[in-house]
Amino acid sequence: LLALPPVEMARRYFQMYTQEINAVWTNPCDYDKHREIWPMSKSCTKLPSFIIVGPQKTGTTALLRFLQAHPMLLGSKPDPVHFEEIQFFLTKNYQNGLDWYQDHFPKPSHPRQILFEKSANYFDNELTPKRMYALLPQVKIVILLCEPAKRAYSWYHNMLFHNDTVAMNYTFFEIVSAPDSSPKFLKDVRNRCLRPGMYAVHLSRWLQYFPKEQILLIDSDRLDNDPVTVLRDLQMFVDVEPVIDYSTILEFNVDKGYFCLKESGCLSSNKGRKYAPMDPVSRSFLTSYYRDHNLNLKTLLNNIGHPFPTWLEKIEES
Ligand code: A3P
């Protein structure tokens, strides 16, 4: 048995157990011993009951805004760095620990109020499901699935909107079809554009940690066209009361081409933009690029007994 000063002891420990260098937070209140030493002033309950994990450009902001209009649903507080998204489980924010995470949620003023979070980058991040499960094994996961080529095109336009130099200097086709021999910056952008749309790869990872009953898959086209039904199903899934009728809160805005909140209006101008349709060469490239991924998604959804999104029904084996 060796007794050393704390810092030296820690150094020795992590030399021996390198896999433990990266912290994994669990809920202190799930373990008697931890609960005993967890200060009275701290909470174990200011944690989300459900999380919208993305992916980006599938309608996650519209879903967030609509849910924020529900009096019993409390979204996380905006973060100065990531705006409306906390991005706790995938960024260096994770090293800030549990207090930091809990501080990003408002204090419920009613016992039935439910906390939730939306960070659209969680979906395709490899570390997130493991970390999320360690802290929140009961959390419900909400995933939106939009036709992946459409999602990639929306992502590209979002980059253009933010004056991203790569998007401004390369066409959509040049980015999505960039070969592996391309410079790193171009490959990085290509991957960020295409990777989230490999739905089966990412969904399989979530299913390694969470049972299918804890995951709600939403067809983005249904959110666009029939948000009232989507929001009714989601309220039942997260078990919030009362279940409100969103037809009283939402109205279709003809100019925008989307549903908007009657009281606070439509989303900002960078959501639901109008741009030229995708060129046929990119469309054909992406149809073949995502073909196997989409077929794998069909198999996966079949295995878990989930109906196909409308856009996926059309994809058939040749
Ligand atoms: P575009 O802006 O490319 O049209 P996210 O919020 O996840 O980044 O997704 C943005 C996309 O949400 C928009 O992409 C649009 O297609 C979709 N969307 C769904 N419902 C919407 C709504 N009510 N208002 C605006 N955009 C909506």
Residues whose N, C-alpha, C, O or C-beta is under 5 A from the ligand:
A	BS01	A3P	P55 Q56 K57 T58 G59 T60 T61 A62 S154 D224 Y258 F259 L267 N270 K271 G272 R273
